[in-house]
Amino acid sequence: MTAKALTIAGSDSGGGAGIQADLKTFQELDTFGMTVITALTAQNTLGVHGVFPQTIEAIEAQLNAVLSDIGVDCVKTGMLFSAEIITLVANKLKEYNVKQIVVDPVMIAKGGASLLQEQAIQALIEELLPISTVITPNLPEAAKILGYPEIKTASEMEQVAKELHKLGPANVVLKGGHLPGGPAVDILYDGKTIYTLQSDRIETKHTHGTGCTFAAAIAAELAKGFDVKSAVETAKAFITAAIRESLPIGGGIGPTNHSAYKKINTL
């Protein structure tokens, strides 16, 4: 039985993040990938040079086309950009009774460009988080969702994960990569137990697309039937390998290497 994963996200013309990163990740993890493009971005390693949202009609047509015919085992959302798009996506996922949803609450690009309108944050909280299987915010995104000024220490992460869980997602993966120094620590909270996932902190600036890739890896593993903890553990190994062998291309922040994990695991 072919595992099928759908990404609902923005297109990154530079190929390192968004739809392109998700499809590469799905392929590397032996999952059939499909797409709904919410926005086109003019983007490279130096930053985002333009964001061009798709019409609601275009997004709805893509969703209906994929979900009515092919179906999905897991959906991953990335850049949704506006409250209107978030509402449409949430309603369609409920209409088609999608069981597994990974929400990467994409808000800010690596170079600082905003990828989610301010008024869309409330729609994300009210409409998408309550139906999600897993959410994967980094620390700035978590702070934005909760209205905190900043999350500065690892000791705060457990409480933050619990606060996020109260908003409705079945599982919270809080990514600690923005904390300075030490190993890269993420937290998984399922409403009962806190799990800590730790890896070496790799010194490189080439981390474009890490959030997209990590969430897509979780979605791929869930689509194949693995439980959340196993999916997150594989995703952590996948993104660690991708960062370790990241690609220093372009003049700015290069992308991670989506083929690194499979190379390591087929040696």
C-alpha positions, 0 to 999 in steps of 0.5 A: 500500500503506497503511503501518501502525504500532501503538503499545503504550503508555499513554493520556494523558487530557490528549492530549499524550503516550502513545497520543494523541501517537502516533496524532496523529504517525502521522496527520500522517506518513500512516501508519495508526495502531493501539493497544494500551493498557497503562495509563490515566493521569489526566493533564494539563499539571500532572502525572500524577494516577493510573496504572491498568494494564490487565490482562494479559488485556486487553493480550493480547487487544488484541495478538492482535486487531490482529496476527492480522488487520490486521498491522503494518509497525512497532511502537512501544512506550512506557509498559509499566509492569511486568515482566509487561507487558514479557514479554507484549509481547516474546513476542507480537512474537516470536510474530507475527514483527514485523520492526520495533520502536521502543522508547521506554523510558518511565520518568519523566513530565515532572512526575517521576511514575514510569511504569515499576516498578523491577523492570521495568527488567531485563525491558526490558533482557533481553527487549525491547532485544535484539529492537528495531530502534531504542531512543530513550532520553533521558539519564536513561533511558540512565543508569537502564538502564546503572546510571550515576549521571548523564550530564552531558556531550555527550562522554559520549554516544558511549560511552553509545550504544555501551554501550547497543548492546551490550544488543542493539538494532540501533540506538541513538538517544540524545537529548541534550535534557537537557544544558544550553545549546547546540544540541539534539544527538542521537546515532544509533549503528548498531553501526558509525557514529556520526551526530550530529543537531543542531537549534536549542534552542528555549526553551520549557517546553511539551515534554510528549510530546516523547519519545513523538512522536519515537519515533512519528515514527521508527516511522511512517517505518520503516513507510513503508519508509524506512531507519533514518537517514532515519527518525530525520532526519525524526523530528528535523525533526518534533519540532523543528517540534512544539516550536517551535510548542508549545501553551501550554495548561493551567496547567503543561507544555503539549504539542507541536504535532503539526501543525506539521511538515506545515504547514511542509512544505506551504507 
